[in-house]
Amino acid sequence: MTNTTITLEQFHELLSDSYAVCVNDTLYFVGHDTDDNPYIADNDGDDYVDLSTVDGDIEVHPNYVFFHIQGEPIQMVFLQIKKPV
């Protein structure tokens, strides 16, 4: 199976519908700055990562998205969060 690459704009569209993601086995919440650029941060707002600074290709794998930010490899899993019943 070959992996697909997507544009930064397509990646940002995916993030626009997301509430939380798992990055390298850590939970992050998705937000948008005043220019509507997506970012992720932990629950305390620390460990902030600007997702408009992706380096190179954004690879879509069956269960995750893979890319680099400032040379750091990022493996992101989109989480589906539902309201409790």
mmCIF file as gemmi writes it, N, C-alpha and C atoms, coordinates in Angstrom:
data_model
loop_
_atom_site.group_PDB
_atom_site.id
_atom_site.type_symbol
_atom_site.label_atom_id
_atom_site.label_alt_id
_atom_site.label_comp_id
_atom_site.label_asym_id
_atom_site.label_entity_id
_atom_site.label_seq_id
_atom_site.pdbx_PDB_ins_code
_atom_site.Cartn_x
_atom_site.Cartn_y
_atom_site.Cartn_z
_atom_site.occupancy
_atom_site.B_iso_or_equiv
_atom_site.pdbx_formal_charge
_atom_site.auth_seq_id
_atom_site.auth_asym_id
_atom_site.pdbx_PDB_model_num
ATOM 1 N N . MET Axp A 1 ? 0.848 -1.173 0 1 0 ? 1 A 1
ATOM 2 C CA . MET Axp A 1 ? 0 0 0 1 0 ? 1 A 1
ATOM 3 C C . MET Axp A 1 ? 0.897 1.24 0 1 0 ? 1 A 1
ATOM 4 N N . THR Axp A 2 ? 0.566 2.181 -0.873 1 0 ? 2 A 1
ATOM 5 C CA . THR Axp A 2 ? 1.33 3.413 -0.915 1 0 ? 2 A 1
ATOM 6 C C . THR Axp A 2 ? 0.653 4.465 -0.046 1 0 ? 2 A 1
ATOM 7 N N . ASN Axp A 3 ? 1.454 5.321 0.505 1 0 ? 3 A 1
ATOM 8 C CA . ASN Axp A 3 ? 0.933 6.397 1.335 1 0 ? 3 A 1
ATOM 9 C C . ASN Axp A 3 ? 0.702 7.622 0.475 1 0 ? 3 A 1
ATOM 10 N N . THR Axp A 4 ? -0.233 8.442 0.867 1 0 ? 4 A 1
ATOM 11 C CA . THR Axp A 4 ? -0.61 9.637 0.136 1 0 ? 4 A 1
ATOM 12 C C . THR Axp A 4 ? -0.012 10.849 0.815 1 0 ? 4 A 1
ATOM 13 N N . THR Axp A 5 ? 0.345 11.847 0.038 1 0 ? 5 A 1
ATOM 14 C CA . THR Axp A 5 ? 0.759 13.115 0.622 1 0 ? 5 A 1
ATOM 15 C C . THR Axp A 5 ? -0.352 14.132 0.37 1 0 ? 5 A 1
ATOM 16 N N . ILE Axp A 6 ? -0.488 15.063 1.297 1 0 ? 6 A 1
ATOM 17 C CA . ILE Axp A 6 ? -1.491 16.118 1.176 1 0 ? 6 A 1
ATOM 18 C C . ILE Axp A 6 ? -0.818 17.472 1.327 1 0 ? 6 A 1
ATOM 19 N N . THR Axp A 7 ? -1.511 18.502 0.886 1 0 ? 7 A 1
ATOM 20 C CA . THR Axp A 7 ? -0.978 19.858 1.008 1 0 ? 7 A 1
ATOM 21 C C . THR Axp A 7 ? -1.196 20.379 2.425 1 0 ? 7 A 1
ATOM 22 N N . LEU Axp A 8 ? -0.502 21.45 2.749 1 0 ? 8 A 1
ATOM 23 C CA . LEU Axp A 8 ? -0.669 22.086 4.049 1 0 ? 8 A 1
ATOM 24 C C . LEU Axp A 8 ? -2.115 22.566 4.215 1 0 ? 8 A 1
ATOM 25 N N . GLU Axp A 9 ? -2.714 23.077 3.154 1 0 ? 9 A 1
ATOM 26 C CA . GLU Axp A 9 ? -4.096 23.533 3.216 1 0 ? 9 A 1
ATOM 27 C C . GLU Axp A 9 ? -5.055 22.38 3.519 1 0 ? 9 A 1
ATOM 28 N N . GLN Axp A 10 ? -4.835 21.224 2.888 1 0 ? 10 A 1
ATOM 29 C CA . GLN Axp A 10 ? -5.663 20.046 3.17 1 0 ? 10 A 1
ATOM 30 C C . GLN Axp A 10 ? -5.485 19.595 4.619 1 0 ? 10 A 1
ATOM 31 N N . PHE Axp A 11 ? -4.265 19.65 5.109 1 0 ? 11 A 1
ATOM 32 C CA . PHE Axp A 11 ? -3.983 19.289 6.498 1 0 ? 11 A 1
ATOM 33 C C . PHE Axp A 11 ? -4.72 20.232 7.445 1 0 ? 11 A 1
ATOM 34 N N . HIS Axp A 12 ? -4.694 21.52 7.141 1 0 ? 12 A 1
ATOM 35 C CA . HIS Axp A 12 ? -5.392 22.503 7.974 1 0 ? 12 A 1
ATOM 36 C C . HIS Axp A 12 ? -6.901 22.276 7.96 1 0 ? 12 A 1
ATOM 37 N N . GLU Axp A 13 ? -7.451 21.841 6.825 1 0 ? 13 A 1
ATOM 38 C CA . GLU Axp A 13 ? -8.875 21.509 6.757 1 0 ? 13 A 1
ATOM 39 C C . GLU Axp A 13 ? -9.207 20.337 7.675 1 0 ? 13 A 1
ATOM 40 N N . LEU Axp A 14 ? -8.363 19.316 7.69 1 0 ? 14 A 1
ATOM 41 C CA . LEU Axp A 14 ? -8.571 18.181 8.591 1 0 ? 14 A 1
ATOM 42 C C . LEU Axp A 14 ? -8.557 18.641 10.047 1 0 ? 14 A 1
ATOM 43 N N . LEU Axp A 15 ? -7.648 19.549 10.367 1 0 ? 15 A 1
ATOM 44 C CA . LEU Axp A 15 ? -7.534 20.037 11.734 1 0 ? 15 A 1
ATOM 45 C C . LEU Axp A 15 ? -8.709 20.92 12.139 1 0 ? 15 A 1
ATOM 46 N N . SER Axp A 16 ? -9.364 21.555 11.174 1 0 ? 16 A 1
ATOM 47 C CA . SER Axp A 16 ? -10.468 22.464 11.501 1 0 ? 16 A 1
ATOM 48 C C . SER Axp A 16 ? -11.642 21.73 12.141 1 0 ? 16 A 1
ATOM 49 N N . ASP Axp A 17 ? -11.766 20.437 11.876 1 0 ? 17 A 1
ATOM 50 C CA . ASP Axp A 17 ? -12.846 19.64 12.457 1 0 ? 17 A 1
ATOM 51 C C . ASP Axp A 17 ? -12.399 18.83 13.667 1 0 ? 17 A 1
ATOM 52 N N . SER Axp A 18 ? -11.182 19.046 14.114 1 0 ? 18 A 1
ATOM 53 C CA . SER Axp A 18 ? -10.624 18.226 15.187 1 0 ? 18 A 1
ATOM 54 C C . SER Axp A 18 ? -10.592 18.971 16.509 1 0 ? 18 A 1
ATOM 55 N N . TYR Axp A 19 ? -10.819 18.211 17.572 1 0 ? 19 A 1
ATOM 56 C CA . TYR Axp A 19 ? -10.775 18.757 18.927 1 0 ? 19 A 1
ATOM 57 C C . TYR Axp A 19 ? -9.477 18.362 19.633 1 0 ? 19 A 1
ATOM 58 N N . ALA Axp A 20 ? -9.045 17.129 19.386 1 0 ? 20 A 1
ATOM 59 C CA . ALA Axp A 20 ? -7.844 16.62 20.049 1 0 ? 20 A 1
ATOM 60 C C . ALA Axp A 20 ? -7.122 15.649 19.125 1 0 ? 20 A 1
ATOM 61 N N . VAL Axp A 21 ? -5.811 15.572 19.321 1 0 ? 21 A 1
ATOM 62 C CA . VAL Axp A 21 ? -4.978 14.648 18.56 1 0 ? 21 A 1
ATOM 63 C C . VAL Axp A 21 ? -3.981 14.006 19.517 1 0 ? 21 A 1
ATOM 64 N N . CYS Axp A 22 ? -3.438 12.91 19.09 1 0 ? 22 A 1
ATOM 65 C CA . CYS Axp A 22 ? -2.366 12.258 19.831 1 0 ? 22 A 1
ATOM 66 C C . CYS Axp A 22 ? -1.108 12.414 18.997 1 0 ? 22 A 1
ATOM 67 N N . VAL Axp A 23 ? -0.072 13.017 19.578 1 0 ? 23 A 1
ATOM 68 C CA . VAL Axp A 23 ? 1.185 13.243 18.877 1 0 ? 23 A 1
ATOM 69 C C . VAL Axp A 23 ? 2.29 12.529 19.632 1 0 ? 23 A 1
ATOM 70 N N . ASN Axp A 24 ? 2.922 11.59 18.932 1 0 ? 24 A 1
ATOM 71 C CA . ASN Axp A 24 ? 4.01 10.827 19.54 1 0 ? 24 A 1
ATOM 72 C C . ASN Axp A 24 ? 3.595 10.318 20.931 1 0 ? 24 A 1
ATOM 73 N N . ASP Axp A 25 ? 2.381 9.783 21.017 1 0 ? 25 A 1
ATOM 74 C CA . ASP Axp A 25 ? 1.807 9.173 22.228 1 0 ? 25 A 1
ATOM 75 C C . ASP Axp A 25 ? 1.457 10.164 23.339 1 0 ? 25 A 1
ATOM 76 N N . THR Axp A 26 ? 1.262 11.436 23.003 1 0 ? 26 A 1
ATOM 77 C CA . THR Axp A 26 ? 0.866 12.455 23.971 1 0 ? 26 A 1
ATOM 78 C C . THR Axp A 26 ? -0.396 13.165 23.48 1 0 ? 26 A 1
ATOM 79 N N . LEU Axp A 27 ? -1.354 13.403 24.372 1 0 ? 27 A 1
ATOM 80 C CA . LEU Axp A 27 ? -2.601 14.073 24.029 1 0 ? 27 A 1
ATOM 81 C C . LEU Axp A 27 ? -2.392 15.575 23.908 1 0 ? 27 A 1
ATOM 82 N N . TYR Axp A 28 ? -2.875 16.138 22.811 1 0 ? 28 A 1
ATOM 83 C CA . TYR Axp A 28 ? -2.838 17.583 22.573 1 0 ? 28 A 1
ATOM 84 C C . TYR Axp A 28 ? -4.22 18.047 22.135 1 0 ? 28 A 1
ATOM 85 N N . PHE Axp A 29 ? -4.539 19.29 22.46 1 0 ? 29 A 1
ATOM 86 C CA . PHE Axp A 29 ? -5.788 19.894 22.016 1 0 ? 29 A 1
ATOM 87 C C . PHE Axp A 29 ? -5.497 20.817 20.847 1 0 ? 29 A 1
ATOM 88 N N . VAL Axp A 30 ? -6.415 20.84 19.884 1 0 ? 30 A 1
ATOM 89 C CA . VAL Axp A 30 ? -6.262 21.65 18.677 1 0 ? 30 A 1
ATOM 90 C C . VAL Axp A 30 ? -6.907 23.008 18.902 1 0 ? 30 A 1
ATOM 91 N N . GLY Axp A 31 ? -6.208 24.061 18.509 1 0 ? 31 A 1
ATOM 92 C CA . GLY Axp A 31 ? -6.742 25.411 18.578 1 0 ? 31 A 1
ATOM 93 C C . GLY Axp A 31 ? -6.364 26.174 17.33 1 0 ? 31 A 1
ATOM 94 N N . HIS Axp A 32 ? -6.854 27.398 17.233 1 0 ? 32 A 1
ATOM 95 C CA . HIS Axp A 32 ? -6.533 28.264 16.096 1 0 ? 32 A 1
ATOM 96 C C . HIS Axp A 32 ? -6.186 29.655 16.616 1 0 ? 32 A 1
ATOM 97 N N . ASP Axp A 33 ? -5.109 30.236 16.074 1 0 ? 33 A 1
ATOM 98 C CA . ASP Axp A 33 ? -4.694 31.567 16.518 1 0 ? 33 A 1
ATOM 99 C C . ASP Axp A 33 ? -5.551 32.643 15.844 1 0 ? 33 A 1
ATOM 100 N N . THR Axp A 34 ? -5.225 33.892 16.061 1 0 ? 34 A 1
ATOM 101 C CA . THR Axp A 34 ? -6.036 34.995 15.534 1 0 ? 34 A 1
ATOM 102 C C . THR Axp A 34 ? -6.024 35.062 14.01 1 0 ? 34 A 1
ATOM 103 N N . ASP Axp A 35 ? -5.014 34.475 13.366 1 0 ? 35 A 1
ATOM 104 C CA . ASP Axp A 35 ? -4.959 34.412 11.9 1 0 ? 35 A 1
ATOM 105 C C . ASP Axp A 35 ? -5.557 33.119 11.372 1 0 ? 35 A 1
ATOM 106 N N . ASP Axp A 36 ? -6.213 32.348 12.253 1 0 ? 36 A 1
ATOM 107 C CA . ASP Axp A 36 ? -6.858 31.067 11.936 1 0 ? 36 A 1
ATOM 108 C C . ASP Axp A 36 ? -5.861 29.965 11.558 1 0 ? 36 A 1
ATOM 109 N N . ASN Axp A 37 ? -4.601 30.111 11.991 1 0 ? 37 A 1
ATOM 110 C CA . ASN Axp A 37 ? -3.617 29.054 11.801 1 0 ? 37 A 1
ATOM 111 C C . ASN Axp A 37 ? -3.76 28.043 12.927 1 0 ? 37 A 1
ATOM 112 N N . PRO Axp A 38 ? -3.771 26.745 12.598 1 0 ? 38 A 1
ATOM 113 C CA . PRO Axp A 38 ? -3.935 25.737 13.646 1 0 ? 38 A 1
ATOM 114 C C . PRO Axp A 38 ? -2.665 25.542 14.466 1 0 ? 38 A 1
ATOM 115 N N . TYR Axp A 39 ? -2.876 25.184 15.72 1 0 ? 39 A 1
ATOM 116 C CA . TYR Axp A 39 ? -1.776 24.822 16.611 1 0 ? 39 A 1
ATOM 117 C C . TYR Axp A 39 ? -2.275 23.727 17.539 1 0 ? 39 A 1
ATOM 118 N N . ILE Axp A 40 ? -1.355 23.069 18.205 1 0 ? 40 A 1
ATOM 119 C CA . ILE Axp A 40 ? -1.707 22.106 19.248 1 0 ? 40 A 1
ATOM 120 C C . ILE Axp A 40 ? -0.981 22.512 20.522 1 0 ? 40 A 1
ATOM 121 N N . ALA Axp A 41 ? -1.596 22.199 21.644 1 0 ? 41 A 1
ATOM 122 C CA . ALA Axp A 41 ? -0.999 22.478 22.952 1 0 ? 41 A 1
ATOM 123 C C . ALA Axp A 41 ? -1.545 21.467 23.945 1 0 ? 41 A 1
ATOM 124 N N . ASP Axp A 42 ? -0.805 21.254 25.012 1 0 ? 42 A 1
ATOM 125 C CA . ASP Axp A 42 ? -1.297 20.355 26.046 1 0 ? 42 A 1
ATOM 126 C C . ASP Axp A 42 ? -2.393 21.049 26.858 1 0 ? 42 A 1
ATOM 127 N N . ASN Axp A 43 ? -2.93 20.376 27.836 1 0 ? 43 A 1
ATOM 128 C CA . ASN Axp A 43 ? -4.064 20.876 28.611 1 0 ? 43 A 1
ATOM 129 C C . ASN Axp A 43 ? -3.773 22.202 29.309 1 0 ? 43 A 1
ATOM 130 N N . ASP Axp A 44 ? -2.526 22.447 29.671 1 0 ? 44 A 1
ATOM 131 C CA . ASP Axp A 44 ? -2.152 23.675 30.366 1 0 ? 44 A 1
ATOM 132 C C . ASP Axp A 44 ? -1.778 24.805 29.406 1 0 ? 44 A 1
ATOM 133 N N . GLY Axp A 45 ? -1.819 24.52 28.09 1 0 ? 45 A 1
ATOM 134 C CA . GLY Axp A 45 ? -1.408 25.519 27.108 1 0 ? 45 A 1
ATOM 135 C C . GLY Axp A 45 ? 0.088 25.557 26.891 1 0 ? 45 A 1
ATOM 136 N N . ASP Axp A 46 ? 0.794 24.665 27.571 1 0 ? 46 A 1
ATOM 137 C CA . ASP Axp A 46 ? 2.237 24.558 27.386 1 0 ? 46 A 1
ATOM 138 C C . ASP Axp A 46 ? 2.498 23.636 26.196 1 0 ? 46 A 1
ATOM 139 N N . ASP Axp A 47 ? 3.744 23.461 25.858 1 0 ? 47 A 1
ATOM 140 C CA . ASP Axp A 47 ? 4.137 22.567 24.772 1 0 ? 47 A 1
ATOM 141 C C . ASP Axp A 47 ? 3.364 22.918 23.497 1 0 ? 47 A 1
ATOM 142 N N . TYR Axp A 48 ? 3.351 24.192 23.172 1 0 ? 48 A 1
ATOM 143 C CA . TYR Axp A 48 ? 2.65 24.763 22.029 1 0 ? 48 A 1
ATOM 144 C C . TYR Axp A 48 ? 3.389 24.438 20.738 1 0 ? 48 A 1
ATOM 145 N N . VAL Axp A 49 ? 2.67 23.948 19.711 1 0 ? 49 A 1
ATOM 146 C CA . VAL Axp A 49 ? 3.272 23.642 18.417 1 0 ? 49 A 1
ATOM 147 C C . VAL Axp A 49 ? 2.439 24.313 17.328 1 0 ? 49 A 1
ATOM 148 N N . ASP Axp A 50 ? 3.06 25.209 16.576 1 0 ? 50 A 1
ATOM 149 C CA . ASP Axp A 50 ? 2.411 25.899 15.462 1 0 ? 50 A 1
ATOM 150 C C . ASP Axp A 50 ? 2.386 24.952 14.261 1 0 ? 50 A 1
ATOM 151 N N . LEU Axp A 51 ? 1.189 24.576 13.811 1 0 ? 51 A 1
ATOM 152 C CA . LEU Axp A 51 ? 1.084 23.604 12.726 1 0 ? 51 A 1
ATOM 153 C C . LEU Axp A 51 ? 1.096 24.249 11.347 1 0 ? 51 A 1
ATOM 154 N N . SER Axp A 52 ? 1.434 25.523 11.263 1 0 ? 52 A 1
ATOM 155 C CA . SER Axp A 52 ? 1.611 26.144 9.952 1 0 ? 52 A 1
ATOM 156 C C . SER Axp A 52 ? 3.08 26.11 9.534 1 0 ? 52 A 1
ATOM 157 N N . THR Axp A 53 ? 3.922 25.49 10.372 1 0 ? 53 A 1
ATOM 158 C CA . THR Axp A 53 ? 5.368 25.445 10.108 1 0 ? 53 A 1
ATOM 159 C C . THR Axp A 53 ? 5.853 24.045 9.758 1 0 ? 53 A 1
ATOM 160 N N . VAL Axp A 54 ? 5.016 23.265 9.075 1 0 ? 54 A 1
ATOM 161 C CA . VAL Axp A 54 ? 5.378 21.896 8.697 1 0 ? 54 A 1
ATOM 162 C C . VAL Axp A 54 ? 6.473 21.942 7.633 1 0 ? 54 A 1
ATOM 163 N N . ASP Axp A 55 ? 7.506 21.107 7.815 1 0 ? 55 A 1
ATOM 164 C CA . ASP Axp A 55 ? 8.602 20.996 6.846 1 0 ? 55 A 1
ATOM 165 C C . ASP Axp A 55 ? 8.309 19.847 5.886 1 0 ? 55 A 1
ATOM 166 N N . GLY Axp A 56 ? 8.358 20.098 4.603 1 0 ? 56 A 1
ATOM 167 C CA . GLY Axp A 56 ? 8.275 19.021 3.616 1 0 ? 56 A 1
ATOM 168 C C . GLY Axp A 56 ? 6.898 18.402 3.498 1 0 ? 56 A 1
ATOM 169 N N . ASP Axp A 57 ? 6.892 17.117 3.144 1 0 ? 57 A 1
ATOM 170 C CA . ASP Axp A 57 ? 5.651 16.394 2.859 1 0 ? 57 A 1
ATOM 171 C C . ASP Axp A 57 ? 4.859 16.068 4.115 1 0 ? 57 A 1
ATOM 172 N N . ILE Axp A 58 ? 3.549 16.031 3.937 1 0 ? 58 A 1
ATOM 173 C CA . ILE Axp A 58 ? 2.636 15.554 4.977 1 0 ? 58 A 1
ATOM 174 C C . ILE Axp A 58 ? 2.089 14.232 4.458 1 0 ? 58 A 1
ATOM 175 N N . GLU Axp A 59 ? 2.501 13.14 5.089 1 0 ? 59 A 1
ATOM 176 C CA . GLU Axp A 59 ? 2.144 11.798 4.634 1 0 ? 59 A 1
ATOM 177 C C . GLU Axp A 59 ? 0.928 11.29 5.386 1 0 ? 59 A 1
ATOM 178 N N . VAL Axp A 60 ? -0.06 10.798 4.644 1 0 ? 60 A 1
ATOM 179 C CA . VAL Axp A 60 ? -1.253 10.21 5.245 1 0 ? 60 A 1
ATOM 180 C C . VAL Axp A 60 ? -1.114 8.699 5.179 1 0 ? 60 A 1
ATOM 181 N N . HIS Axp A 61 ? -1.022 8.069 6.324 1 0 ? 61 A 1
ATOM 182 C CA . HIS Axp A 61 ? -0.942 6.616 6.463 1 0 ? 61 A 1
ATOM 183 C C . HIS Axp A 61 ? -2.321 6.12 6.896 1 0 ? 61 A 1
ATOM 184 N N . PRO Axp A 62 ? -2.564 4.819 6.867 1 0 ? 62 A 1
ATOM 185 C CA . PRO Axp A 62 ? -3.898 4.321 7.246 1 0 ? 62 A 1
ATOM 186 C C . PRO Axp A 62 ? -4.371 4.751 8.636 1 0 ? 62 A 1
ATOM 187 N N . ASN Axp A 63 ? -3.463 4.856 9.618 1 0 ? 63 A 1
ATOM 188 C CA . ASN Axp A 63 ? -3.883 5.163 10.985 1 0 ? 63 A 1
ATOM 189 C C . ASN Axp A 63 ? -3.285 6.436 11.565 1 0 ? 63 A 1
ATOM 190 N N . TYR Axp A 64 ? -2.504 7.152 10.785 1 0 ? 64 A 1
ATOM 191 C CA . TYR Axp A 64 ? -1.876 8.359 11.315 1 0 ? 64 A 1
ATOM 192 C C . TYR Axp A 64 ? -1.398 9.259 10.177 1 0 ? 64 A 1
ATOM 193 N N . VAL Axp A 65 ? -0.985 10.47 10.541 1 0 ? 65 A 1
ATOM 194 C CA . VAL Axp A 65 ? -0.381 11.424 9.622 1 0 ? 65 A 1
ATOM 195 C C . VAL Axp A 65 ? 1.045 11.654 10.111 1 0 ? 65 A 1
ATOM 196 N N . PHE Axp A 66 ? 1.987 11.712 9.178 1 0 ? 66 A 1
ATOM 197 C CA . PHE Axp A 66 ? 3.397 11.877 9.538 1 0 ? 66 A 1
ATOM 198 C C . PHE Axp A 66 ? 3.977 13.088 8.818 1 0 ? 66 A 1
ATOM 199 N N . PHE Axp A 67 ? 4.728 13.91 9.569 1 0 ? 67 A 1
ATOM 200 C CA . PHE Axp A 67 ? 5.375 15.09 8.999 1 0 ? 67 A 1
ATOM 201 C C . PHE Axp A 67 ? 6.496 15.525 9.927 1 0 ? 67 A 1
ATOM 202 N N . HIS Axp A 68 ? 7.198 16.577 9.551 1 0 ? 68 A 1
ATOM 203 C CA . HIS Axp A 68 ? 8.281 17.13 10.367 1 0 ? 68 A 1
ATOM 204 C C . HIS Axp A 68 ? 7.999 18.599 10.662 1 0 ? 68 A 1
ATOM 205 N N . ILE Axp A 69 ? 8.378 19.035 11.842 1 0 ? 69 A 1
ATOM 206 C CA . ILE Axp A 69 ? 8.378 20.453 12.207 1 0 ? 69 A 1
ATOM 207 C C . ILE Axp A 69 ? 9.758 20.753 12.753 1 0 ? 69 A 1
ATOM 208 N N . GLN Axp A 70 ? 10.454 21.66 12.099 1 0 ? 70 A 1
ATOM 209 C CA . GLN Axp A 70 ? 11.83 22.02 12.441 1 0 ? 70 A 1
ATOM 210 C C . GLN Axp A 70 ? 12.701 20.776 12.584 1 0 ? 70 A 1
ATOM 211 N N . GLY Axp A 71 ? 12.539 19.843 11.653 1 0 ? 71 A 1
ATOM 212 C CA . GLY Axp A 71 ? 13.331 18.623 11.637 1 0 ? 71 A 1
ATOM 213 C C . GLY Axp A 71 ? 12.883 17.542 12.602 1 0 ? 71 A 1
ATOM 214 N N . GLU Axp A 72 ? 11.931 17.855 13.472 1 0 ? 72 A 1
ATOM 215 C CA . GLU Axp A 72 ? 11.43 16.9 14.468 1 0 ? 72 A 1
ATOM 216 C C . GLU Axp A 72 ? 10.309 16.056 13.847 1 0 ? 72 A 1
ATOM 217 N N . PRO Axp A 73 ? 10.443 14.712 13.875 1 0 ? 73 A 1
ATOM 218 C CA . PRO Axp A 73 ? 9.385 13.873 13.307 1 0 ? 73 A 1
ATOM 219 C C . PRO Axp A 73 ? 8.122 13.896 14.179 1 0 ? 73 A 1
ATOM 220 N N . ILE Axp A 74 ? 6.986 14.03 13.531 1 0 ? 74 A 1
ATOM 221 C CA . ILE Axp A 74 ? 5.701 14.088 14.222 1 0 ? 74 A 1
ATOM 222 C C . ILE Axp A 74 ? 4.792 13.007 13.654 1 0 ? 74 A 1
ATOM 223 N N . GLN Axp A 75 ? 4.285 12.154 14.51 1 0 ? 75 A 1
ATOM 224 C CA . GLN Axp A 75 ? 3.288 11.155 14.127 1 0 ? 75 A 1
ATOM 225 C C . GLN Axp A 75 ? 2 11.525 14.841 1 0 ? 75 A 1
ATOM 226 N N . MET Axp A 76 ? 0.983 11.919 14.076 1 0 ? 76 A 1
ATOM 227 C CA . MET Axp A 76 ? -0.259 12.439 14.646 1 0 ? 76 A 1
ATOM 228 C C . MET Axp A 76 ? -1.426 11.506 14.341 1 0 ? 76 A 1
ATOM 229 N N . VAL Axp A 77 ? -2.189 11.215 15.386 1 0 ? 77 A 1
ATOM 230 C CA . VAL Axp A 77 ? -3.407 10.42 15.262 1 0 ? 77 A 1
ATOM 231 C C . VAL Axp A 77 ? -4.573 11.322 15.62 1 0 ? 77 A 1
ATOM 232 N N . PHE Axp A 78 ? -5.555 11.414 14.738 1 0 ? 78 A 1
ATOM 233 C CA . PHE Axp A 78 ? -6.749 12.215 15.012 1 0 ? 78 A 1
ATOM 234 C C . PHE Axp A 78 ? -7.647 11.425 15.94 1 0 ? 78 A 1
ATOM 235 N N . LEU Axp A 79 ? -8.146 12.061 16.992 1 0 ? 79 A 1
ATOM 236 C CA . LEU Axp A 79 ? -9.01 11.407 17.97 1 0 ? 79 A 1
ATOM 237 C C . LEU Axp A 79 ? -10.459 11.845 17.767 1 0 ? 79 A 1
ATOM 238 N N . GLN Axp A 80 ? -11.348 10.897 17.839 1 0 ? 80 A 1
ATOM 239 C CA . GLN Axp A 80 ? -12.764 11.219 17.756 1 0 ? 80 A 1
ATOM 240 C C . GLN Axp A 80 ? -13.306 11.274 19.174 1 0 ? 80 A 1
ATOM 241 N N . ILE Axp A 81 ? -13.63 12.463 19.617 1 0 ? 81 A 1
ATOM 242 C CA . ILE Axp A 81 ? -14.124 12.694 20.975 1 0 ? 81 A 1
ATOM 243 C C . ILE Axp A 81 ? -15.63 12.844 20.907 1 0 ? 81 A 1
ATOM 244 N N . LYS Axp A 82 ? -16.334 12.075 21.715 1 0 ? 82 A 1
ATOM 245 C CA . LYS Axp A 82 ? -17.793 12.156 21.74 1 0 ? 82 A 1
ATOM 246 C C . LYS Axp A 82 ? -18.252 12.601 23.108 1 0 ? 82 A 1
ATOM 247 N N . LYS Axp A 83 ? -19.399 13.251 23.128 1 0 ? 83 A 1
ATOM 248 C CA . LYS Axp A 83 ? -19.992 13.654 24.397 1 0 ? 83 A 1
ATOM 249 C C . LYS Axp A 83 ? -20.439 12.42 25.164 1 0 ? 83 A 1
ATOM 250 N N . PRO Axp A 84 ? -20.325 12.433 26.486 1 0 ? 84 A 1
ATOM 251 C CA . PRO Axp A 84 ? -20.821 11.296 27.27 1 0 ? 84 A 1
ATOM 252 C C . PRO Axp A 84 ? -22.33 11.189 27.148 1 0 ? 84 A 1
ATOM 253 N N . VAL Axp A 85 ? -22.833 10.002 27.239 1 0 ? 85 A 1
ATOM 254 C CA . VAL Axp A 85 ? -24.272 9.767 27.112 1 0 ? 85 A 1
ATOM 255 C C . VAL Axp A 85 ? -24.98 10.14 28.383 1 0 ? 85 A 1
